[in-house]
Amino acid sequence: MDQDLFSRGPSPAVRLTFFILASLLLLVSDAHYNYLKAMRQGISTAIYPLQRIAMAPVEFLGSIGSYAHAQSKLVRENAALQKQNLENQAALLRYQALQQENIRLRRLFDAREKIESPAVMAEILSDERDPFSRKVIVDRGLQAHVAVGSAVIDDRGVIGQVLSVYPFSSEVSLITDKGHPTPVQVLRNGLRAVVFGFGSSDLLDLRYMATNVDILPGDLLVTSGLDGIFPAGIPVAKVVKVDRNPAYAFSRILCQPVAGVDQFSQVLILSSNSPEKGKN
Amino acid sequence: MELGPRQEILLPVKPGFIAFSLFLGFLLNLLPFEGVFRWIFPDFVAMILLYWCIHQPAKIGIGAAWVFGILMDVADGTLFGEHALAYSVMAYIALLLRRRMSMLSLDYQFTHVTVILLIMQIVTVLIGLSAKGVFAGWTYFLGSITAGFLWPVLAYLLKLPQRPKTDPGRI
């Protein structure tokens, strides 16, 4: 039973010291330098099939759940969707007309036409278990020409930004990640600002606004497009609370993301025109 | 104190089975859970590493724990070395306490396992706090408590292939 009755190699304490030093070396180099990217990509590619296997039971349960949907519910849903589709069609027509008008006006003002960026549809593979950051893994990577720094949105608004790209997947850091900045504009009055993620909650923080700033609860914040990453005009968040305490230099403004930052499964990755601009 | 299960004479463990159990644990850790379940769900790789560190210290030790830590770092998207460091510390504690733990009854093992896994998680939380300045929240520690409850089941399952087949009719 006692296989270590005779000493076998270095003692546990020595081995522990060695591995702790190795871990610390990796931690520091991973946190501050970029050397380990290739290693992470390699291991990630090897793990990818396992991640898909682990997804299988969940997908299976999901498909059973959708089969079990009652017929009546489907019919009702279908009718509602058709109605919504009609309404959307009308809105779309109006939108197209407005877009045409906008293009004409922009030409008049000699403004630069915005080029619609190509988009890649992706699916969320997993929510990362890392409790210290808000990130998700999506199933499109280098093979779909996803670039670092691309904007990620869902049907309601901005979700986040591609942080690193692996061969078959990429890592997206959410706008609620701690300190993640998103340049925004208040839709009502065009005021420009930057929102930051809190990291620990699902809220966003609108920083550096004077106490008398014209922002009210309920205001919609949209991307300003000033960062060259997010196209302008995509909804980001809604102001939920404005705390104007004259004792502080700035007012404290809390916002709730518009996109289902924690619920989505399908997302759209917009390839940015300037991929060399990463996070921050 | 009541001493643990009778010392059984077990068959030698196959290295392939150790590898298979760790692989299975890794798959379990990759399961995409959301919300509360994510925190309740224990870290199976840590539990299985802990089991083998206690029962097969010559085969699974600090080095193996470190390698699996690196794998978990990639799978979870944490900094390289975060899980590796925590698992190494866990394996070291397991090596120190293994003689006493293999003698304990299962209810004493529950407290030991929970405390060892909590120490492992505290190491992870401290690294996260110093590297990113975010506290994970108290729910993060729930996994260690479920791990303690699941420990007897896991210990039984991992010992199964080592039980000699007592079939009096054969010999």
Boltz contact constraints between the chains, C-beta under 6 A:
constraints:
  - contact:
      token1: [A, 3]
      token2: [B, 58]
      max_distance: 6.0
  - contact:
      token1: [A, 12]
      token2: [B, 92]
      max_distance: 6.0
  - contact:
      token1: [A, 12]
      token2: [B, 95]
      max_distance: 6.0
  - contact:
      token1: [A, 15]
      token2: [B, 62]
      max_distance: 6.0
  - contact:
      token1: [A, 16]
      token2: [B, 62]
      max_distance: 6.0
  - contact:
      token1: [A, 16]
      token2: [B, 92]
      max_distance: 6.0
  - contact:
      token1: [A, 19]
      token2: [B, 62]
      max_distance: 6.0
  - contact:
      token1: [A, 19]
      token2: [B, 66]
      max_distance: 6.0
  - contact:
      token1: [A, 19]
      token2: [B, 88]
      max_distance: 6.0
  - contact:
      token1: [A, 23]
      token2: [B, 81]
      max_distance: 6.0
  - contact:
      token1: [A, 23]
      token2: [B, 84]
      max_distance: 6.0
  - contact:
      token1: [A, 23]
      token2: [B, 85]
      max_distance: 6.0
  - contact:
      token1: [A, 26]
      token2: [B, 80]
      max_distance: 6.0
  - contact:
      token1: [A, 26]
      token2: [B, 81]
      max_distance: 6.0
  - contact:
      token1: [A, 27]
      token2: [B, 79]
      max_distance: 6.0
  - contact:
      token1: [A, 27]
      token2: [B, 81]
      max_distance: 6.0
  - contact:
      token1: [A, 30]
      token2: [B, 79]
      max_distance: 6.0
  - contact:
      token1: [A, 30]
      token2: [B, 80]
      max_distance: 6.0
  - contact:
      token1: [A, 31]
      token2: [B, 79]
      max_distance: 6.0
  - contact:
      token1: [A, 31]
      token2: [B, 131]
      max_distance: 6.0
  - contact:
      token1: [A, 36]
      token2: [B, 80]
      max_distance: 6.0
  - contact:
      token1: [A, 40]
      token2: [B, 74]
      max_distance: 6.0
  - contact:
      token1: [A, 43]
      token2: [B, 74]
      max_distance: 6.0
  - contact:
      token1: [A, 44]
      token2: [B, 74]
      max_distance: 6.0
  - contact:
      token1: [A, 47]
      token2: [B, 75]
      max_distance: 6.0
  - contact:
      token1: [A, 50]
      token2: [B, 30]
      max_distance: 6.0
  - contact:
      token1: [A, 51]
      token2: [B, 30]
      max_distance: 6.0
  - contact:
      token1: [A, 54]
      token2: [B, 27]
      max_distance: 6.0
  - contact:
      token1: [A, 54]
      token2: [B, 30]
      max_distance: 6.0
  - contact:
      token1: [A, 54]
      token2: [B, 31]
      max_distance: 6.0
  - contact:
      token1: [A, 58]
      token2: [B, 32]
      max_distance: 6.0
  - contact:
      token1: [A, 126]
      token2: [B, 32]
      max_distance: 6.0
  - contact:
      token1: [A, 127]
      token2: [B, 34]
      max_distance: 6.0
  - contact:
      token1: [A, 128]
      token2: [B, 76]
      max_distance: 6.0
  - contact:
      token1: [A, 128]
      token2: [B, 77]
      max_distance: 6.0
  - contact:
      token1: [A, 129]
      token2: [B, 76]
      max_distance: 6.0
  - contact:
      token1: [A, 130]
      token2: [B, 76]
      max_distance: 6.0
  - contact:
      token1: [A, 130]
      token2: [B, 77]
      max_distance: 6.0
  - contact:
      token1: [A, 130]
      token2: [B, 78]
      max_distance: 6.0
  - contact:
      token1: [A, 131]
      token2: [B, 136]
      max_distance: 6.0
  - contact:
      token1: [A, 131]
      token2: [B, 140]
      max_distance: 6.0
  - contact:
      token1: [A, 132]
      token2: [B, 128]
      max_distance: 6.0
  - contact:
      token1: [A, 132]
      token2: [B, 132]
      max_distance: 6.0
  - contact:
      token1: [A, 132]
      token2: [B, 134]
      max_distance: 6.0
  - contact:
      token1: [A, 135]
      token2: [B, 77]
      max_distance: 6.0
  - contact:
      token1: [A, 171]
      token2: [B, 77]
      max_distance: 6.0
  - contact:
      token1: [A, 178]
      token2: [B, 134]
      max_distance: 6.0
  - contact:
      token1: [A, 199]
      token2: [B, 134]
      max_distance: 6.0
